[in-house]
Amino acid sequence: MKESVDERIKIVKGTDDLEVLKEHLCPFFQLGSYPACMACRQSEDTVQECQEYYLSRISIVPMDIWSEEFDRFIVQERNKIPMKEVAGIGINCDSCYMSDKCPMHKPGFICAIDWEGDVPSTPEGFYGFLVDLQFERVKRASVFEKIDGGVPDAGLSGEMDRLSGLVAAKMDVGREKLSISVETSTPGSGGGILAQLFGAKPAPTPIEMPKETLAIEESVVVESTPKEREPRKRKTK
């Protein structure tokens, strides 16, 4: 099979004769029931298109007759390069789309702006950079709004809302949070000052009464208890 495919590739690649191309290309597609062959008139333009299509695909999916695998989209792999090496590709004055407006434009030179810069090492640093950048945008937009006659600009309102959100997020990142956990080690005890302030309320301590008071109360209780009445005796004649 490989020999027949190699031979056909060699013939198809090395000829422009219409009849030779039909002899070697058409069987490849027709034997596999290629859908486009049903209405094909085998004109010169059509056969040349089949020649280009065949030569571009046969090296990727080598086979003797057409099949769905031949027509399937195939992504070929290639070597990758680090992101840092491609970050500066195309950043030069000749290809920059801002070349007609940039004050540092100079034909034949690379971009004069150092795009790498210092990367913030903390979340606060990132938010600080974003807040400063957004503040500059709001200032410019506010000036443009005044120049335009002072009519409220919806774009400026959106940029102001975005700046407000960034400022709030920066404050939230830097805000310290305090969490207090209070536990008592002695069962039934009221705990310390923190336990009394933040913890559960201590159980009330029972009040001890003097013995004399208890004796008086007992006597009062005894005296206040009503006596049982004795049954009346009937008088006898």
C-alpha positions as CSV (number, residue, x, y, z in Angstrom):
1,M,0.0,0.0,0.0
2,K,2.8,2.4,0.9
3,E,4.5,1.9,-2.4
4,S,1.3,2.6,-4.3
5,V,0.7,5.7,-2.3
6,D,4.3,7.0,-2.8
7,E,4.1,6.3,-6.5
8,R,0.8,8.2,-6.9
9,I,2.1,11.1,-4.9
10,K,5.2,11.3,-7.2
11,I,3.0,11.2,-10.3
12,V,0.4,13.7,-9.0
13,K,3.1,16.1,-7.8
14,G,5.1,16.0,-11.1
15,T,2.5,16.5,-13.7
16,D,0.1,19.2,-15.0
17,D,-1.6,16.9,-17.6
18,L,-5.3,16.8,-17.0
19,E,-5.8,13.2,-18.1
20,V,-2.9,12.0,-15.9
21,L,-4.3,13.8,-12.9
22,K,-7.8,12.3,-13.5
23,E,-6.3,8.8,-13.8
24,H,-4.6,9.0,-10.4
25,L,-6.7,11.5,-8.4
26,C,-10.2,10.5,-9.4
27,P,-10.0,6.8,-8.3
28,F,-8.6,8.0,-4.9
29,F,-11.7,10.1,-4.2
30,Q,-14.3,8.0,-6.1
31,L,-13.4,4.6,-4.5
32,G,-14.0,6.1,-1.1
33,S,-17.4,7.7,-2.0
34,Y,-16.2,11.2,-1.6
35,P,-19.4,13.3,-1.5
36,A,-18.1,16.1,-3.9
37,C,-17.5,13.5,-6.6
38,M,-21.2,13.0,-7.2
39,A,-21.6,16.4,-8.9
40,C,-18.0,16.8,-10.2
41,R,-17.6,17.4,-13.9
42,Q,-13.8,16.8,-13.8
43,S,-13.1,20.2,-15.3
44,E,-9.6,21.5,-15.3
45,D,-10.1,23.9,-12.4
46,T,-11.8,21.3,-10.3
47,V,-9.1,18.7,-10.9
48,Q,-6.4,21.3,-10.0
49,E,-8.2,22.0,-6.8
50,C,-8.2,18.3,-6.0
51,Q,-4.5,18.1,-6.8
52,E,-3.7,20.8,-4.2
53,Y,-6.0,19.4,-1.7
54,Y,-4.6,15.8,-2.2
55,L,-1.0,16.9,-1.9
56,S,-1.7,19.0,1.3
57,R,-3.4,16.1,3.1
58,I,-1.9,12.8,1.9
59,S,1.4,13.3,3.8
60,I,-0.6,13.8,7.0
61,V,-3.1,10.9,6.5
62,P,-1.5,8.5,4.1
63,M,-4.0,6.0,2.6
64,D,-4.9,4.4,-0.7
65,I,-8.5,5.7,-1.0
66,W,-10.4,8.6,0.5
67,S,-12.1,8.1,3.9
68,E,-13.5,10.4,6.6
69,E,-10.1,10.4,8.3
70,F,-8.5,12.1,5.3
71,D,-11.0,14.9,5.4
72,R,-10.9,15.3,9.2
73,F,-9.3,18.4,10.6
74,I,-5.9,17.6,12.1
75,V,-3.9,19.9,14.3
76,Q,-0.1,19.3,14.1
77,E,2.2,19.7,17.1
78,R,5.3,21.9,17.1
79,N,7.9,23.1,19.5
80,K,6.8,25.7,22.0
81,I,8.8,28.7,23.2
82,P,8.6,30.6,26.6
83,M,6.1,33.4,26.9
84,K,8.8,35.9,27.8
85,E,10.4,35.4,24.4
86,V,7.3,36.3,22.5
87,A,6.1,39.2,24.7
88,G,8.2,41.7,22.7
89,I,7.5,40.4,19.2
90,G,6.0,43.1,17.0
91,I,6.6,45.9,19.5
92,N,8.5,48.2,17.2
93,C,7.9,51.6,15.7
94,D,7.4,50.2,12.2
95,S,4.5,47.9,13.0
96,C,3.0,49.8,16.0
97,Y,-0.6,50.8,15.3
98,M,-0.1,54.0,17.4
99,S,2.9,55.1,15.3
100,D,1.0,58.1,13.9
101,K,0.2,59.4,17.4
102,C,3.1,58.3,19.6
103,P,5.5,61.2,20.5
104,M,8.4,58.7,20.8
105,H,7.9,57.1,17.3
106,K,11.1,56.6,15.4
107,P,11.2,54.5,12.3
108,G,13.5,51.5,12.4
109,F,13.7,51.3,16.2
110,I,12.1,49.1,18.9
111,C,9.5,50.6,21.3
112,A,11.0,53.2,23.6
113,I,8.7,52.1,26.5
114,D,10.0,49.6,29.0
115,W,7.0,47.3,29.2
116,E,8.5,44.9,31.8
117,G,8.7,47.2,34.9
118,D,8.5,46.1,38.5
119,V,5.8,43.6,39.3
120,P,4.1,44.3,42.7
121,S,4.9,41.6,45.3
122,T,1.8,42.1,47.4
123,P,-2.0,42.4,46.8
124,E,-1.9,45.9,48.2
125,G,0.8,46.8,45.5
126,F,-1.4,45.5,42.7
127,Y,-4.4,47.4,43.9
128,G,-2.3,50.5,44.3
129,F,-1.2,50.3,40.7
130,L,-4.8,49.7,39.5
131,V,-6.2,52.6,41.6
132,D,-3.6,55.0,40.3
133,L,-4.2,54.0,36.7
134,Q,-8.0,54.2,37.1
135,F,-7.7,57.6,38.8
136,E,-5.8,59.0,35.7
137,R,-8.6,57.7,33.4
138,V,-11.3,59.3,35.6
139,K,-9.4,62.6,35.6
140,R,-9.0,62.6,31.8
141,A,-12.7,61.6,31.3
142,S,-13.8,64.4,33.6
143,V,-11.8,67.0,31.6
144,F,-13.3,65.7,28.3
145,E,-16.8,66.0,29.8
146,K,-16.3,69.6,30.7
147,I,-14.9,70.4,27.3
148,D,-17.9,68.8,25.7
149,G,-20.2,71.3,27.4
150,G,-20.6,69.6,30.8
151,V,-23.3,67.1,29.7
152,P,-23.1,64.1,32.0
153,D,-21.2,61.3,30.3
154,A,-22.3,57.7,30.9
155,G,-18.7,56.5,30.2
156,L,-17.3,58.7,33.0
157,S,-20.0,57.5,35.4
158,G,-18.9,53.9,34.7
159,E,-15.2,54.7,35.2
160,M,-16.0,56.5,38.5
161,D,-18.0,53.4,39.7
162,R,-15.0,51.2,38.8
163,L,-12.6,53.5,40.7
164,S,-14.8,53.4,43.7
165,G,-14.9,49.6,43.6
166,L,-11.1,49.4,43.4
167,V,-10.6,51.7,46.3
168,A,-13.1,49.7,48.4
169,A,-11.3,46.5,47.5
170,K,-7.9,47.9,48.4
171,M,-9.2,49.0,51.8
172,D,-10.7,45.6,52.4
173,V,-7.4,43.9,51.6
174,G,-5.5,46.1,54.1
175,R,-8.2,45.9,56.9
176,E,-7.1,43.7,59.8
177,K,-9.8,41.4,61.2
178,L,-9.9,40.5,65.0
179,S,-11.4,37.3,66.2
180,I,-11.8,36.5,69.9
181,S,-12.6,33.1,71.4
182,V,-13.5,32.9,75.1
183,E,-13.6,29.7,77.0
184,T,-14.1,28.9,80.7
185,S,-12.1,26.1,82.3
186,T,-14.0,25.7,85.6
187,P,-17.5,24.3,85.3
188,G,-20.1,26.6,86.9
189,S,-17.6,29.4,87.3
190,G,-18.4,32.9,85.9
191,G,-15.0,33.1,84.1
192,G,-12.9,36.2,83.9
193,I,-13.6,39.7,82.7
194,L,-13.5,38.8,79.0
195,A,-15.9,35.9,79.6
196,Q,-18.3,38.2,81.4
197,L,-18.1,40.7,78.5
198,F,-18.2,38.4,75.5
199,G,-19.1,35.0,76.8
200,A,-22.3,33.6,78.3
201,K,-23.7,35.2,81.4
202,P,-22.6,33.5,84.6
203,A,-25.1,31.5,86.6
204,P,-26.4,33.4,89.7
205,T,-24.7,32.6,92.9
206,P,-27.1,31.3,95.6
207,I,-27.4,33.6,98.7
208,E,-26.9,32.0,102.1
209,M,-29.3,33.3,104.8
210,P,-28.5,33.5,108.5
211,K,-29.7,30.6,110.7
212,E,-31.7,32.9,112.9
213,T,-33.7,34.1,109.9
214,L,-34.3,30.5,108.8
215,A,-35.5,29.6,112.4
216,I,-37.9,32.5,112.4
217,E,-39.3,31.6,109.0
218,E,-39.8,28.0,110.1
219,S,-41.7,29.1,113.2
220,V,-43.9,31.4,111.2
221,V,-44.7,28.6,108.9
222,V,-45.5,26.2,111.8
223,E,-47.8,28.8,113.5
224,S,-49.6,29.7,110.3
225,T,-50.5,26.1,109.6
226,P,-54.3,25.7,110.5
227,K,-55.2,23.1,113.2
228,E,-57.5,20.3,112.3
229,R,-61.0,20.6,113.8
230,E,-62.1,17.9,116.2
231,P,-65.4,16.3,115.4
232,R,-68.3,17.6,117.6
233,K,-69.7,15.2,120.2
234,R,-73.4,14.6,120.2
235,K,-75.3,15.4,123.4
236,T,-77.0,12.4,125.0
237,K,-80.3,12.8,126.8
